[in-house]
Each structure stands twice: as structure tokens, then as C-alpha cells.
Amino acid sequence: MRLTRNDRRLRRLRRVPLVRLLARLGYEVDPDGEDIEQPFRCNLHGTGQDHKPSARTYPKSPRWHCFACSRSRDIVDTFRERTGATLEGALDRLEELAGLPPMSFEEPDEEAASPSWGEDDPAPTEDPITMLDRLARMMARARALPLSTLLHAWELIDHARQDPEFADKLRPRVDELREKFARSAQGG
């Protein structure tokens, strides 16, 4: 099946963490917190004033849900509703906010074969040490881990940055540490 250029652009935007784009649009979410559920205020219902956080982002999802609106939206729906932009205009602006280069009109073979958002998508290619550092900062802001645990995590990060052999030994543990951070953030 041949996808249109706009379908490919939308698919590419859905690979950008939703919370980063929501934060760029002014919503009160942690742009580094794509691994945790985040409540925030929705300005797309009623008078546009949400007095309590009625919306929520979900990890690894390209959509968020507002319980007051009873609607789920992706980033393009959100931008179009807020600004009245056309689909093309919304895609242009969101690609700019995400730092994505313009997409060609020709469909590359590897892009045509790539799946849409879901469990089959490859994991982000972020360096494990950078990811661990980002997670530790996020957990510190959320105050979800004891200070001693965060200090130990940062000590490991510093050591890994200085010693490549240690970094190689640490890489297999990063997913395990990510799960522990995520469970801690969720109160588990």
C-alpha cells in the first residue's frame, strides 16, 4: 500500500514523544517524561479554562485523553483544534517544533515498510547513559526516588562517562533500571 506524503508525515510525527510536542505547545507536562502518565489541563473544552487537570498522557502512546471532553486526540488533532490550521499547516508547524527536516514527496522503500506507532516500533536509539541520566533527572523532579538512590544513579552515570568499559557493562542493566524508575514513578 502506497502512503500519501501527509500519511508519512503524520506517521513520522507520531514517533516524536507526544509530551515533547505538548510542552512546546504550552501544556504543563514534563517534556522528558514520556515514560510516565502525566495529568495536565486541557484548554479545548468549555471556556478553555480547565480548573483541574482533566487530561492525561500515556506512556508510548501517540494520543492523549481528556476526561472532560470525553475525547482522545493526537498532536495534529490538538494543534488543528487550537489554531484552526489546515492539515498541511499543522504538519508543517509541528515538524518545525519537533525539529524534523522537510519530507520528500517520494516514498523511500524502508519508510513504506515501517510499521505505524505500536509495539513493533524499534526502541529509541538514545545512548543508554544519556537515557539513564534523563530518567534520573525526571525522577528527581517527580521526587519519586529517595535522594540516596538518585545520588547513586548519578554516580554510576559519571563513572560510565569516564570509563568506556564500565559503560559497556552498564548497558545491559539500563532497561532494568528504566523499569525500576518507571515503577517508582507510578508508586509501585
C-alpha positions as CSV (number, residue, x, y, z in Angstrom):
1,M,0.0,0.0,0.0
2,R,1.4,3.4,-1.0
3,L,1.0,6.0,1.7
4,T,0.4,9.7,0.9
5,R,3.1,12.2,1.9
6,N,0.8,13.5,4.6
7,D,0.3,10.0,6.0
8,R,4.0,9.5,6.1
9,R,4.5,12.9,7.8
10,L,1.8,12.0,10.4
11,R,3.5,8.6,11.0
12,R,6.8,10.4,11.5
13,L,5.4,12.9,13.9
14,R,3.8,10.1,16.0
15,R,7.3,8.8,16.6
16,V,8.2,12.0,18.4
17,P,7.3,11.7,22.1
18,L,3.9,13.3,22.5
19,V,4.8,15.1,25.7
20,R,7.6,17.0,24.0
21,L,5.3,18.4,21.4
22,L,2.6,19.1,24.1
23,A,5.1,21.0,26.1
24,R,6.2,23.0,23.0
25,L,2.6,24.0,22.6
26,G,2.4,25.3,26.2
27,Y,0.8,22.4,28.0
28,E,2.1,21.8,31.5
29,V,3.8,18.4,31.0
30,D,7.3,17.3,31.6
31,P,8.8,17.0,28.1
32,D,11.3,14.3,29.3
33,G,8.5,12.3,30.9
34,E,7.3,10.1,28.1
35,D,7.7,7.0,30.3
36,I,5.1,8.1,32.8
37,E,1.4,9.0,32.8
38,Q,1.1,12.8,33.1
39,P,-2.1,14.7,34.0
40,F,-2.5,18.2,32.6
41,R,-5.1,20.9,32.0
42,C,-7.0,20.7,28.7
43,N,-7.9,24.0,27.1
44,L,-10.1,22.5,24.3
45,H,-13.4,22.2,26.1
46,G,-15.9,24.7,27.6
47,T,-14.4,28.1,28.1
48,G,-10.9,26.9,27.5
49,Q,-10.2,27.2,31.3
50,D,-9.6,23.8,32.9
51,H,-9.5,24.3,36.7
52,K,-8.2,20.9,37.4
53,P,-6.1,18.6,35.3
54,S,-8.7,16.6,33.3
55,A,-6.4,15.3,30.6
56,R,-3.8,12.6,30.7
57,T,-0.9,11.4,28.5
58,Y,0.0,7.7,28.4
59,P,3.5,6.1,28.0
60,K,4.3,5.0,24.5
61,S,1.0,6.4,23.1
62,P,0.7,9.0,20.3
63,R,-2.7,10.1,21.8
64,W,-3.8,11.8,25.0
65,H,-7.3,11.7,26.5
66,C,-9.4,14.4,28.1
67,F,-12.0,13.1,30.5
68,A,-13.9,16.4,30.5
69,C,-14.1,16.4,26.7
70,S,-14.5,12.6,26.5
71,R,-12.1,12.7,23.6
72,S,-8.7,11.3,22.7
73,R,-6.5,13.4,20.4
74,D,-3.2,13.1,18.7
75,I,-0.8,16.0,18.4
76,V,-2.2,17.0,14.9
77,D,-5.8,17.0,16.2
78,T,-4.7,19.1,19.2
79,F,-2.9,21.7,17.0
80,R,-5.7,21.9,14.5
81,E,-8.3,22.4,17.2
82,R,-6.3,25.1,19.0
83,T,-5.3,27.1,15.9
84,G,-7.9,26.2,13.2
85,A,-4.9,25.2,10.9
86,T,-5.3,23.1,7.9
87,L,-3.8,19.6,8.0
88,E,-0.9,20.7,5.8
89,G,-0.3,23.8,8.1
90,A,-0.5,21.7,11.2
91,L,2.0,19.2,9.9
92,D,4.4,22.0,8.8
93,R,4.4,23.7,12.1
94,L,4.6,20.5,14.2
95,E,7.5,19.2,12.1
96,E,9.2,22.6,12.8
97,L,8.6,22.3,16.5
98,A,9.9,18.8,16.5
99,G,13.0,19.8,14.6
100,L,12.2,17.4,11.7
101,P,13.5,18.2,8.2
102,P,11.1,18.6,5.3
103,M,10.0,15.2,3.9
104,S,10.4,14.4,0.3
105,F,7.4,13.7,-2.0
106,E,8.9,10.3,-2.9
107,E,8.3,7.3,-0.6
108,P,11.5,5.5,0.3
109,D,11.3,1.7,0.4
110,E,12.3,1.5,4.1
111,E,9.7,4.0,5.1
112,A,6.9,2.3,3.3
113,A,7.7,-0.9,5.1
114,S,8.0,0.6,8.6
115,P,5.0,0.0,11.0
116,S,2.9,2.7,12.5
117,W,3.1,3.5,16.2
118,G,3.0,0.4,18.3
119,E,4.9,-2.3,20.0
120,D,6.6,-3.3,16.7
121,D,8.4,0.1,16.5
122,P,12.1,-0.1,17.3
123,A,13.2,1.3,20.6
124,P,14.7,4.7,20.6
125,T,18.4,4.7,19.7
126,E,19.2,7.0,22.6
127,D,22.6,6.3,24.2
128,P,21.9,4.2,27.4
129,I,24.0,6.6,29.6
130,T,22.1,9.6,28.3
131,M,18.8,7.8,28.8
132,L,19.7,6.9,32.4
133,D,20.8,10.5,33.1
134,R,17.5,11.8,31.7
135,L,15.5,9.3,33.8
136,A,17.3,10.2,36.9
137,R,16.6,13.9,36.3
138,M,13.0,13.1,35.7
139,M,12.7,11.1,38.9
140,A,14.4,13.8,40.9
141,R,11.8,16.3,39.6
142,A,9.0,13.9,40.5
143,R,10.6,13.3,43.9
144,A,9.7,9.6,43.3
145,L,13.0,8.1,44.5
146,P,15.0,8.7,47.7
147,L,17.8,11.1,47.4
148,S,20.4,8.4,48.1
149,T,19.1,6.3,45.2
150,L,19.3,9.3,42.8
151,L,22.8,10.2,44.0
152,H,23.9,6.6,43.4
153,A,22.4,6.7,39.9
154,W,24.3,9.9,39.1
155,E,27.5,8.4,40.5
156,L,27.1,5.5,38.1
157,I,26.4,7.9,35.2
158,D,29.6,9.9,36.0
159,H,31.6,6.7,36.3
160,A,30.2,5.3,33.0
161,R,31.1,8.6,31.2
162,Q,34.7,8.3,32.3
163,D,35.2,4.6,31.8
164,P,34.1,3.1,28.5
165,E,34.5,-0.5,29.7
166,F,32.2,0.3,32.7
167,A,29.7,1.9,30.3
168,D,29.7,-1.3,28.2
169,K,29.0,-3.4,31.3
170,L,26.2,-1.0,32.3
171,R,24.3,-1.1,29.0
172,P,22.5,-4.5,29.7
173,R,21.2,-3.1,33.0
174,V,19.7,0.1,31.6
175,D,16.4,-1.5,30.6
176,E,16.1,-3.0,34.1
177,L,16.9,0.4,35.7
178,R,14.3,2.1,33.4
179,E,11.6,-0.3,34.6
180,K,12.5,0.3,38.2
181,F,12.4,4.1,37.7
182,A,9.0,3.8,35.9
183,R,7.6,1.6,38.7
184,S,8.8,4.1,41.3
185,A,7.2,6.9,39.4
186,Q,3.9,5.1,39.3
187,G,4.1,4.5,43.1
188,G,4.9,0.7,42.7
